[in-house]
């Protein structure tokens, strides 16, 4: 196989393995969230269950939009060609604004959930942790997919 064919194949393998990892994170996150909500429903209060459910939903939604924004950034940057520096700067500004805007909205929603909706704070924190735990578990168990695609 020629060197150019190898170079063309490697980025596709890297993207595919990254996509596999992201799908695995999303599936594991759904499973973990369902188990935690079910556990809270069976062994705790309604406020705790609502907190876990709300936190898991907020974390998964935030992860989805962050992933989408990063994919858009990479796509726009790769299509930029000669204007990479100009595109790079404007795309960076957009991704920062979206990230911090989403973070501000998330903070407001959490404040409303705690003060008005009566969700349990511990349950909310547990729910918000689901995506982070899913990323850690999946990367530790399947991270070799990404590493082997880079070799």
C-alpha positions as CSV (number, residue, x, y, z in Angstrom):
1,X,0.0,0.0,0.0
2,X,1.4,3.4,-0.9
3,X,2.1,6.1,1.7
4,X,-0.6,8.4,0.4
5,X,-3.2,5.6,0.6
6,X,-2.2,4.9,4.2
7,X,-2.5,8.6,5.1
8,X,-5.9,8.8,3.5
9,X,-7.1,5.7,5.4
10,X,-5.9,6.6,8.8
11,X,-8.0,9.7,9.4
12,X,-11.1,7.8,8.4
13,X,-10.3,5.0,10.9
14,X,-9.7,7.6,13.6
15,X,-13.0,9.3,12.9
16,X,-14.8,5.9,12.8
17,X,-13.3,4.8,16.1
18,X,-14.1,8.2,17.7
19,X,-17.7,7.8,16.5
20,X,-17.8,4.3,18.0
21,X,-16.6,5.6,21.3
22,X,-19.1,8.5,21.3
23,X,-22.0,6.1,20.6
24,X,-20.7,3.8,23.3
25,X,-20.6,6.7,25.8
26,X,-24.2,7.7,24.8
27,X,-25.5,4.1,25.2
28,X,-23.7,3.6,28.5
29,X,-25.0,7.0,29.7
30,X,-28.6,6.0,28.9
31,X,-28.2,2.7,30.8
32,X,-26.5,4.2,33.8
33,X,-29.1,7.0,34.0
34,X,-31.9,4.5,33.8
35,X,-30.4,2.4,36.5
36,X,-29.8,5.4,38.8
37,X,-33.4,6.7,38.3
38,X,-34.8,3.3,38.9
39,X,-32.7,2.9,42.0
40,X,-33.8,6.3,43.3
41,X,-37.4,5.5,42.6
42,X,-37.2,2.2,44.5
43,X,-35.0,3.1,47.4
44,X,-35.3,6.8,47.9
45,X,-37.7,9.8,47.8
46,X,-39.5,11.2,44.8
47,X,-37.4,14.4,45.1
48,X,-34.2,12.3,44.8
49,X,-35.6,10.5,41.8
50,X,-36.6,13.8,40.2
51,X,-33.1,15.2,40.9
52,X,-31.3,12.2,39.3
53,X,-33.6,12.3,36.3
54,X,-33.2,16.1,35.8
55,X,-29.5,16.0,36.3
56,X,-29.0,13.1,33.9
57,X,-31.2,14.8,31.3
58,X,-29.3,18.1,31.6
59,X,-25.9,16.4,31.4
60,X,-26.8,14.3,28.4
61,X,-28.3,17.3,26.6
62,X,-25.3,19.4,27.3
63,X,-22.9,16.7,26.1
64,X,-24.9,16.3,22.9
65,X,-24.8,20.0,22.1
66,X,-21.1,20.2,22.9
67,X,-20.4,17.3,20.7
68,X,-22.4,18.8,17.9
69,X,-20.6,22.2,18.2
70,X,-17.2,20.6,18.2
71,X,-18.0,18.5,15.1
72,X,-19.3,21.6,13.4
73,X,-16.1,23.5,14.3
74,X,-13.9,20.7,12.9
75,X,-15.9,20.5,9.8
76,X,-15.8,24.3,9.2
77,X,-12.1,24.4,9.9
78,X,-11.3,21.5,7.6
79,X,-13.2,23.1,4.7
80,X,-11.6,26.5,5.2
81,X,-8.6,25.9,3.0
82,X,-6.5,29.1,2.6
83,X,-8.6,31.2,5.0
84,X,-7.8,28.9,8.0
85,X,-6.5,31.6,10.3
86,X,-9.6,33.8,9.7
87,X,-12.0,30.9,10.1
88,X,-10.1,29.5,13.0
89,X,-10.5,32.7,15.0
90,X,-14.1,33.2,14.2
91,X,-15.0,29.6,14.9
92,X,-13.1,29.7,18.2
93,X,-15.1,32.7,19.3
94,X,-18.4,31.0,18.3
95,X,-17.6,27.8,20.1
96,X,-16.6,29.8,23.3
97,X,-19.7,31.8,23.2
98,X,-21.9,28.8,22.7
99,X,-20.1,26.9,25.5
100,X,-20.4,29.7,28.0
101,X,-23.9,30.5,27.0
102,X,-24.9,26.9,27.5
103,X,-23.2,26.9,30.9
104,X,-25.1,30.0,32.0
105,X,-28.4,28.5,30.9
106,X,-27.5,25.3,32.6
107,X,-26.8,27.2,35.8
108,X,-30.1,29.0,35.7
109,X,-32.0,25.8,35.0
110,X,-30.2,24.1,38.0
111,X,-31.1,27.1,40.2
112,X,-34.7,26.9,39.2
113,X,-34.8,23.1,39.7
114,X,-33.4,23.5,43.3
115,X,-35.5,26.5,44.3
116,X,-38.8,26.0,42.6
117,X,-39.2,22.3,41.5
118,X,-38.1,20.7,44.7
119,X,-35.5,18.3,43.4
120,X,-33.0,16.9,45.7
121,X,-29.6,18.5,45.4
122,X,-27.7,15.2,46.0
123,X,-29.8,13.5,43.3
124,X,-29.2,16.4,40.9
125,X,-25.4,16.0,41.4
126,X,-25.6,12.3,40.9
127,X,-27.6,12.8,37.7
128,X,-25.2,15.5,36.5
129,X,-22.3,13.0,37.0
130,X,-23.7,10.3,34.7
131,X,-22.1,11.6,31.5
132,X,-18.8,12.2,33.2
133,X,-18.9,8.6,34.6
134,X,-19.9,7.2,31.3
135,X,-17.0,8.9,29.5
136,X,-14.5,7.6,32.1
137,X,-15.9,4.0,32.0
138,X,-16.1,3.8,28.2
139,X,-12.7,5.4,27.5
140,X,-11.0,3.1,30.1
141,X,-12.7,0.0,28.7
142,X,-12.7,0.9,24.9
143,X,-10.1,3.6,24.6
144,X,-7.8,1.1,22.8
145,X,-10.1,1.6,19.7
146,X,-9.0,5.2,19.4
147,X,-5.4,4.4,20.2
148,X,-5.1,1.5,17.7
149,X,-6.6,3.8,15.0
150,X,-3.8,6.3,15.5
151,X,-1.0,3.7,15.1
